Amino acid sequence: MSDPQRRVFHLEKKSLKRVLGAAELFAVGYGDVGSSIYYTLGLTALYALGATPIALAIAGFVFMCTALTYAEMATTFPEPGGSATFSRYAFNDLISFIAGWGLLLDYILTIAISAFAIPPYIQYLIPFPSSVPIHIAITIAIIIGLYVVNLIGVHHSGRLSLILAIITILSQAFLILIAAATILNLPFIISHLRINVAGADWSPNWWEFLKGTAMAMVAYTGIESITQLAAETKKPSIAIPRSIKWAIVTLVTLYFGVSVVGLSVISPQELGTTYIDDPVAGIVAHFPFGGKWLAPWFGLIAAIILLIAANAGLIGCSRLSFSMGEYYQVPHFFYKLHSLFRTPYLSLAVFSSLACLVVILSGGQMLFLADLYNFGAQIAFFFAHLSLLVLRWKKPDMQRPFKAPFNIPLGKNRSWPLTAVIGAVATFLVWLMVIITKPDGRNLGFIWMFLGTAMYFFYRRKKQITIMGSLSIEKVKIPEYHPMHVKHILVSARWLGNTEALQTACELAKSFKAKITAVHVIEIPPSLPINAPMLKREEEGEVALQRAEAVAREYNLIIDLKLVRARSFEGAILDLLSSSDCDMVVVGARNKEMKQQESFAKEVQKLLKDAPCRVLFCKS
């Protein structure tokens, strides 16, 4: 406990395949970040009114600063974990946990808010009654569906994401270009880009504008999704910065363009109230031409990309919990794999359930989800910026394949990028604004952080690992190690004597979720026919199998029972093994029996030698 740099040895396993390029990373990032416009535009307009394009531009600049920080840190540390990993290298495990736990909240809210935004867009394709209970019920059904898909293990397709990203980008670009050629009134828009002008309907005061800008920050969350794939990226030092630069240019341009087009056809008051849940579809529905077919089209692509974003949040939760679990920041059960599907079913179940709970607590209010979303996201972003600044100071000579630009020299080969300084200040101020102005986001956010920190302290103390220090994971390579899989266990059921062999078999069956069969062998002397009457021994065998069933039920196991006749114990077991799918045999005896019954010892020895599967012998 006292060693702040405690080393822990883990088995070295095969690393993830590096198969993703810049285009696939861009598609994943765009799918996560780009989906936000379909719900945050209305939230921003609610507060920023006519100055919505300015709020989005400012939030876009902060996003650019954050994205450049992630580009440097992810290429320096190309492994899963995002801001939690960055903070581990810059500070210690406690700070890393705080950043990671905030990021987990961000991912849970990504699932919740993306799924919550889908039903209003589906209504443009399939009309259905609109009410808060129906909206929440559909959202929960979507989250459960995503859980089932991820439980079964349908793999994410980078190429499919790229195709969908291209379709979405072209659709938004088409919308902007058509509007620019027909209905865009720039003088009208520019005349309303005013803040704190008395008597102007579209002019917010400074406080409302700042709240709108904070809401606009939600539109640019999700850049973590690119860095989570760093371990699966070919040439991460090139692909990650390139994909992030593409994301910056594409998202900032499209967001600003869509907001300008929107204010050309609909008032910000209506955008922030009537169409707060489906702002993009509301905009195209008000086009003076083509609105009847444009609205369903945008409803379709919005539903698809929001579904992808919700799924990305669920995948992000499992990846991040795995990374944190490896460093004993969360319990290892978060990444326990399903015996059939080999997927982290417990992790997926926990985070899907939490996303459903958040949707229920929202009461059908998008503002509630956005406020809570900002709480976790800004914690993660702030610590990412701070980690970069600390590492630039502590380790100026560290190899950095990509460095954030606009560096301020600090002497002795040290420098700080201006973008990281601005990003750290901005994200911290937005987080403070959530704390001050959003009681729901503040209260639930602090409850989340308190419960998580308490769990972290308790778990670390239980594992006797330092709380404030840095855990060092060292990989040990064991070529002969192979994961052991057991599907069917055969155990010898004794009439009298110890039950240790039977208990051991039950423990193993429960651990491996394996089938278990108990067998009692009636040995027939060679001088008698194999079917000679053996009433007493048969009764003893039935009692032995009854004992086996009773023990198995203590472990909540269903056990098959077999009573067989044979010339020898080992012969019966070997015959059963040759005609069944058993991959482990458990036999046992007391020490006294092994000494007194030499023949039994020879039988066990022959079984150990000739059995075609694992043999576990328990001597008590």
Disulfide bonds with the S-S distance in Angstrom:
none
